[in-house]
């Protein structure tokens, strides 16, 4: 019982060493919210525990959902404002069968139309469908066009209207021809089989005709001229762009002078001095050119005269300084003599 109430010294009661022998420093507890103002900060204070909550993980799905919706809206707006959608709407307005089904004033069925499907003009695949409406009813327009060859034109495969009751109307065969053929949407082979080499009675097969057209002098010249124009334009952009930026963009010195009035004043003074020196140099050249002596001899003669006049002025100035000093000393002597007599 007695040993329980005996308080041993801190160094004896428990060791300040860790099991591995390292020194363990006791930290002061951090102040609590209701412990009053903090008057001083101790170096050995205990730091608060780091917050290990992962609330920021909740924002990841929200961020991904927002980015997905924004991307979908941007891509849909790009589709709705493309020339393909505009052309199909114009073709619907000018198609007699479409006007019979939908009526006049054909346009998107909603203020924010959703263009579904693929629109990949780079790889030659267009397969879209969206809702349109007229004065009579609304319908789902399906449009599919393909480009079978790399350098060919798009060819319309399907163009139809599907009403709300499920009835499908084919518009591609209503007028007997492809309405998009007017805008150069024709077949690649038809466009290149028009050329027939001379002394050839029967038309060549499509691949041979394409090769002959590619090797035709007119085709080769036009292609060469195009590449030359592109090269000239590229060189002009590469050379003219940096040059324009260099001459238009002010330098650091100009920017510094522009916003520093004192440096502006000094710069103007230096320019005036350089201009005066240049004017004097031009005047001397004109003066030397009128004399009988060579310019370099007249120049040396004038420099010698300037040195001589400068030496004479220095001697006269030294003499005047000596005379002023002698007069000052005489005055001091007279004052001292007058004070001594008093």
C-alpha positions in Angstrom: 0.0 0.0 0.0 2.8 2.4 0.8 4.6 1.7 -2.4 1.5 2.8 -4.4 1.7 6.3 -3.0 5.4 6.7 -3.4 6.3 8.9 -6.4 9.6 8.0 -7.9 11.5 10.6 -9.9 10.7 10.8 -13.6 14.1 9.6 -14.6 13.9 6.6 -12.3 10.2 5.7 -12.5 10.3 5.2 -16.3 12.9 5.3 -18.8 13.0 8.1 -21.4 14.6 5.7 -23.8 12.8 3.6 -26.4 13.3 -0.1 -26.5 15.9 0.4 -29.3 17.8 2.9 -27.2 16.7 6.1 -29.1 15.8 9.2 -27.1 12.1 9.9 -26.8 11.1 13.5 -26.4 7.9 14.3 -24.5 5.6 16.6 -26.5 3.4 19.3 -25.2 -0.3 18.7 -25.9 -1.8 21.0 -28.5 -4.3 23.6 -27.2 -7.9 22.7 -27.3 -10.7 25.0 -28.7 -11.8 26.2 -25.3 -8.4 26.6 -23.7 -8.1 30.3 -24.2 -5.8 32.5 -26.4 -2.5 31.1 -27.5 0.2 33.5 -26.1 3.2 31.7 -27.4 4.2 28.8 -29.6 6.5 26.1 -28.3 8.8 24.3 -30.5 8.0 20.9 -28.9 4.3 21.2 -29.2 2.3 18.3 -30.5 0.9 18.7 -34.0 -2.7 17.9 -34.7 -3.5 14.6 -36.4 -3.8 14.6 -40.1 -7.3 14.4 -41.5 -7.6 11.0 -43.2 -11.2 11.5 -44.5 -11.7 10.8 -48.2 -14.6 13.1 -48.9 -12.9 14.3 -52.1 -13.5 10.8 -53.6 -17.2 11.8 -53.7 -16.4 14.5 -56.2 -14.8 12.2 -58.7 -18.0 10.6 -60.0 -19.6 14.1 -60.1 -16.7 15.4 -62.1 -16.7 12.5 -64.5 -20.5 12.8 -65.0 -20.2 16.5 -65.6 -17.4 16.0 -68.1 -19.3 13.3 -69.9 -22.4 15.4 -70.2 -20.5 18.4 -71.4 -18.6 16.4 -74.0 -21.8 14.8 -75.2 -23.5 18.2 -75.5 -20.4 19.7 -77.4 -20.3 16.8 -79.8 -24.0 16.9 -80.4 -23.9 20.6 -81.1 -21.1 20.0 -83.6 -23.2 17.4 -85.3 -26.3 19.6 -85.4 -24.4 22.5 -86.9 -22.6 20.4 -89.5 -23.2 20.8 -93.2 -24.5 17.2 -93.4 -27.5 17.9 -91.2 -28.1 21.2 -92.9 -28.1 19.5 -96.3 -30.5 16.8 -95.2 -32.9 19.3 -93.8 -32.8 21.3 -97.0 -33.3 18.1 -99.0 -36.4 17.3 -96.9 -37.9 20.7 -97.5 -37.4 20.4 -101.3 -38.6 16.7 -101.5 -42.3 16.4 -102.5 -42.9 13.1 -100.7 -41.4 14.5 -97.5 -43.7 17.5 -97.7 -46.7 15.2 -98.2 -45.8 13.2 -95.1 -44.7 16.0 -92.7 -46.2 19.1 -94.2 -44.6 22.5 -94.7 -42.0 24.3 -92.4 -39.9 21.2 -91.8 -37.4 21.6 -89.0 -36.0 19.9 -85.9 -38.7 18.4 -83.7 -37.3 20.1 -80.5 -35.4 23.2 -79.7 -32.3 21.2 -78.6 -32.2 18.4 -81.2 -30.2 15.2 -80.4 -28.3 13.8 -83.4 -27.8 10.1 -82.9 -25.5 7.9 -84.8 -22.0 8.2 -86.4 -20.7 11.1 -88.4 -17.2 10.3 -89.4 -16.4 12.2 -92.6 -12.7 11.5 -92.3 -13.2 7.8 -92.7 -16.2 8.0 -95.0 -18.9 6.8 -92.6 -22.1 8.8 -92.0 -25.1 7.1 -90.3 -27.3 9.5 -88.4 -30.9 9.8 -87.4 -32.9 12.6 -85.6 -36.5 13.7 -85.2 -38.0 16.3 -87.5 -41.4 17.8 -87.7 -43.7 19.7 -90.0 -47.2 21.1 -89.8 -48.8 17.7 -90.1 -46.7 15.4 -87.9 -43.2 14.5 -86.8 -41.0 11.6 -87.9 -37.5 10.1 -87.4 -35.2 10.8 -90.3 -32.6 8.1 -91.1 -29.7 9.1 -93.3 -26.7 6.9 -94.3 -23.9 7.7 -96.7 -20.6 6.0 -97.4 -17.4 6.7 -99.2 -16.0 3.4 -100.5 -12.7 4.7 -101.7 -10.1 7.0 -100.2 -10.3 9.7 -102.9 -13.9 9.1 -103.8 -17.2 10.9 -103.1 -19.9 10.0 -100.7 -22.8 7.9 -102.0 -26.1 7.9 -100.2 -27.2 4.4 -99.1 -30.4 5.1 -97.1 -32.6 8.1 -96.6 -36.0 7.5 -95.1 -38.6 8.8 -92.7 -40.2 6.7 -89.9 -43.4 8.2 -88.4 -44.6 7.7 -84.9 -46.9 4.9 -85.8 -43.9 2.9 -87.2 -44.5 3.3 -90.9 -41.3 3.8 -92.9 -41.1 5.9 -96.1 -38.1 5.6 -98.4 -37.2 9.0 -99.8 -34.2 8.0 -101.9 -36.3 6.4 -104.6 -39.2 8.8 -104.5 -37.9 11.2 -107.1 -36.0 8.6 -109.0 -32.5 9.9 -108.3 -30.2 10.8 -105.4 -30.9 14.4 -104.4 -27.4 14.8 -103.0 -25.8 14.0 -106.4 -26.1 17.7 -107.2 -23.5 18.6 -104.6 -20.8 16.2 -106.0 -22.0 13.2 -104.0 -21.3 10.7 -106.7 -19.5 7.4 -107.1 -15.7 7.4 -107.2 -15.5 5.0 -110.2 -18.0 6.9 -112.2 -16.0 10.1 -111.8 -12.8 8.5 -112.9 -13.9 6.3 -115.8 -14.7 9.3 -117.9 -11.1 9.6 -119.1 -10.1 7.2 -121.9 -6.6 7.2 -123.2 -6.2 7.9 -127.0 -6.2 5.0 -129.4 -8.3 2.9 -127.0 -11.5 1.6 -128.5 -13.1 0.1 -125.4 -13.1 1.8 -122.0 -10.5 0.5 -119.5 -11.4 -1.2 -116.2 -11.8 1.1 -113.3 -8.4 0.5 -111.6 -6.5 0.9 -114.9 -8.6 4.0 -115.7 -7.8 5.5 -112.3 -4.1 4.9 -112.8 -4.2 6.4 -116.3 -6.0 9.4 -115.0 -3.4 9.9 -112.3 -0.6 9.7 -114.8 -2.3 12.1 -117.2 -0.2 15.2 -117.9 -3.0 17.7 -117.0 -3.7 15.9 -113.8 0.0 15.7 -112.9 0.6 19.4 -113.7 -2.4 20.5 -111.5 -1.2 18.3 -108.7 2.4 19.7 -109.0 1.1 23.2 -109.1 -1.0 22.6 -105.9 2.0 21.2 -104.1 4.2 24.2 -105.2 1.5 26.6 -104.0 1.3 24.8 -100.6 5.1 24.8 -100.3 5.3 28.6 -101.0 2.5 29.3 -98.6 4.2 27.2 -95.9 7.5 28.9 -96.4 5.8 32.3 -96.3 4.1 31.5 -93.1 7.3 30.1 -91.5 9.4 33.1 -92.5 6.8 35.9 -92.5 5.2 35.0 -89.2 8.3 35.2 -87.0 9.5 38.3 -88.8 6.1 40.0 -88.3 6.1 39.1 -84.7 9.7 40.4 -84.3 9.0 43.7 -85.9 5.6 44.3 -84.3 6.4 43.1 -80.8 8.3 45.8 -78.7 11.5 44.7 -77.1 12.1 44.6 -73.3 14.1 47.9 -73.5 11.4 49.7 -75.4 8.8 48.5 -72.9 11.0 49.5 -70.0 11.5 53.0 -71.5 7.8 53.3 -72.3 6.9 53.1 -68.6 9.8 55.0 -67.2 9.8 58.8 -67.8 13.3 59.4 -66.4 14.8 56.9 -68.8 12.8 58.4 -71.6 14.3 61.8 -70.8 17.8 60.4 -70.7 17.3 58.5 -73.9 16.1 61.6 -75.7 19.0 63.6 -74.4 21.5 60.9 -75.6 19.8 60.9 -79.0 20.1 64.7 -79.2 23.8 64.5 -78.3 24.5 61.9 -80.9 22.6 63.9 -83.5 24.6 67.0 -82.6 27.9 65.1 -82.8 26.8 63.7 -86.2 25.9 67.2 -87.4 29.2 68.6 -86.3 31.0 65.8 -88.1 29.1 66.5 -91.3 29.8 70.2 -91.1 33.6 69.5 -90.7 33.6 67.2 -93.6 31.9 69.9 -95.8 34.4 72.5 -94.5 37.4 70.2 -95.2 36.2 69.3 -98.6 36.3 73.0 -99.7 39.9 73.5 -98.6 42.9 72.7 -100.9 44.4 70.3 -98.4 43.3 66.6 -98.1 40.6 65.9 -95.7 42.9 63.9 -93.3 45.5 66.7 -93.3 42.9 69.4 -92.6 41.5 67.2 -89.9 44.9 66.8 -88.2 45.5 70.5 -88.5 42.3 71.4 -86.8 42.9 68.8 -84.1 46.3 70.3 -83.4 44.8 73.8 -83.2 42.1 72.5 -80.8 44.8 70.9 -78.6 46.9 74.1 -78.7 43.9 76.3 -77.9 42.9 73.9 -75.2 46.4 74.1 -73.7 46.4 77.9 -73.8 43.0 78.0 -72.2 44.3 75.6 -69.5 47.4 77.8 -68.9 45.3 80.9 -68.7 42.9 79.2 -66.3 45.8 78.1 -64.1 47.2 81.7 -64.1 43.8 83.1 -63.2 43.5 80.6 -60.4 47.0 81.5 -59.1 46.2 85.2 -59.2 42.9 84.7 -57.3 44.7 82.6 -54.7 47.4 85.3 -54.3 44.7 88.0 -53.9 42.9 86.0 -51.3 46.1 85.4 -49.4 46.9 89.2 -49.5 43.4 90.0 -48.1 44.0 87.5 -45.3 47.3 89.0 -44.4 45.8 92.5 -44.4 43.0 91.3 -42.0 45.5 89.6 -39.7 47.7 92.8 -39.7 44.7 95.0 -38.8 43.6 92.7 -36.0 47.1 92.6 -34.5 47.3 96.5 -34.5 44.0 96.6 -32.6 
